[in-house]
Amino acid sequence: MTTHPLQMEMPRRVAFYDHEDQWVAHCLEFDLVGCGETRDEALKLLTDALAPA
């Protein structure tokens, strides 16, 4: 696999919380969250927030 020299892969830990009527996916390394009606939706929104521009 060829990667750009400035890119680095880093494992990310995600904690899920059931908060009121929403799920929260919390990336512990970056203290970012994604919220949604399901765990999958919360994780998708978190993944979008972590994606490089």
FENMO-V531426 format. One record per pair of residues at least 24 apart in sequence whose C-alpha atoms are under 10 Angstrom apart, sorted by sequence separation. I is the first residue (numbers start at 1). J is the second residue. D is the distance in whole Angstrom. If there is no record, write none. Layout:
I;J;D / I;J;D
//
This chain:
17;42;10 / 16;42;9 / 16;43;9 / 15;43;10 / 14;43;8 / 14;46;9
//
